[in-house]
Amino acid sequence: MRTVSNPPNPFESQYRELLEPVRTAKLTVYEDETREILSRNDSPDLPFRWSVNPYRGCFHACAYCYARSSHEYWGFGAGTDFDSKLIVKDDAPRLLRHAFNRQSWGGELIVFSGNTDCYQPLEATYGLTRACLSVCAEYRNPIGIITKGVLVLRDIDILKQLSEEAWVRVYLSIPFASDDVARRVEPHAPSITKRFETLKALADAGIATGISIAPVIPGLNEDDIPELLDRAHQAGARTACAALLRLSGSVEPVFLERMTEAFPDRIGKIVNRLREVRGGTLTESEFFRRQRGQGTYWNVIEQLFALAKRRAGFVEEDAGAMPRTFRRPGSEQTVLF
């Protein structure tokens, strides 16, 4: 782990300066006694309303992660604390079952990893994602998953059941074509090679899959888009999406610090390109504008994505209405002979 480095927490009224050398981060796991597991999303530019996040913070330590600022709500920092002070929601499966048993719940789509990765390394020990997926399968609730974790392959049995009896789609987050570049930006995430192997294994098992090229970091990975789409389609993905880098709140100083360290010769180009597609700023918080840029250079990136997507063989899907497969166990009517 790297030495501790966190931007000032805007929710903390006090701060301290260390007189001794900066310490090395130590992995610490905390238990969360939350009473709700379904997180409601009210953002009109996201295609889902509900998400489940069994963990807070993420060991993958991606420099760009938009969820970093949310760690500050719990008194932690958005930098090294987000990577090393991890929170587990031990009661997540029971809370999800409780939510499904409410009469107000009608079986809407639930996305796993709407905030932090549900298949980060902690999942191998705690199994909270698998337990929650089992509840979804029992109730036949449609789900989506966004992950970098190859541990998702462990749960192919449950995903196949969901595919047959409800609805499921797994997106692998793969924003870089090079293992070397990815390792510098996403230091503890599985390699790009492993992620493509995971994508293929899921598709071969009959699970609907997609690739998420997010974030697009102008000046660093826009040229990777054609190769990523081609490799994803060859691996069995049939949907693809992309989103521009967002640097809201404390994410910005963390990203700039880590990218300067990782790419000292390219950071100037990255910042200049980002300002170019953001109208002179580094980020945008307005709905429908925060995930895409503006100007000539961004138009070129969008055209590159659209053209490469067609050439790779992706066909635009008619999403249609989400199937209404949800049912509570034991609620089926029985027929007496």
C-alpha positions, 0 to 999 in steps of 0.5 A: 500500500502507498503512504497515506495521502488524503485531501481535506475532508469538507465534512470535518471541521478539524484537521491535523498536521503530522510532525513525524514522517507520513505512515504507510496505509494499513488495510482496516475493515469496519462493520456497517450497521446500516438498516437499509441496503437498497440505495435509491438513485434519483439522477435522471441521466442514469438508467437505473433507480436502485443499487446494492453496494455490500462494501464501502471503499474499494481495494482496487484503488482506481485513481479516478473512482467517482465514489471516493468523495462518498467515503468522506461522509463516514469521516474518512479521506477520499484518497488512501483511506478509500483504498484501505479503510473498507466497510462491509455490510454484514447484514446485506442479504437479510436486509435485501430479503426484508426489502423484497418482502415489502408490499411496495417493492415491485421487482425493479432492476437492481444494479450491483456496484452502483458505487464501489465494486461488489467483487473487490477482494473482500468478497472472496472472504465475506461472500456478501455479493453472492448471498445477495445474488442468491436472494435476487434469484430466489425472488427472480428480481432482475439485476445488472452488475458492473465490475472489474473483478474476476471473482464474478466467475465463482457465481456463474451458477446463480447468474445462469439461474437469474438469466433463465428465470429473471434478467441479468447483464454483467458489464466488465469495466475495461477502460484500457487496452494495456495491462501496464497502463491499467496497473498504474491507474488501477493498481489492485484491480485484475489485469486487462487480460484477466478481465477479457478472459472473464468476459468470455467465460461469462458469455460462453456460459450464456450470460449476457455481457457488455463492456464499459469503457469508463472513464474515457480519459482524454490524452490517455486512453481514447486511442484504445477504444477501437481495440477494446470494442473489438476484443470485447465483441470477440469475447462475446459482449453484445453491448458497449458503453462509454463515459467521460472522466468525472472529477467531482469534489475530492476526486480531482486532487486524488486523481491529479496527484496519482496521475502525475506520479504515474505519468509525469510525461503525459499529465500535462497533455491529459489535463489540457485535453480534459479542459478542452472537452470540458469547456475550460474546466476539469469537471462538470456536475450537471446532469446529462453533461457530466458523462460526456464532453463538448467541442471538436475533440470530444466530437471526434471521440464520440465518432470514433466510439460509434464507428469502432462499435459498428466495425466490431459488430455491435448492433443497437439493441431495443432495450424494451421494457424490463421483464416483470419476473419478480415473485415472492416465494410461496406466493404462487397460487396452488391448484388442488386436484 
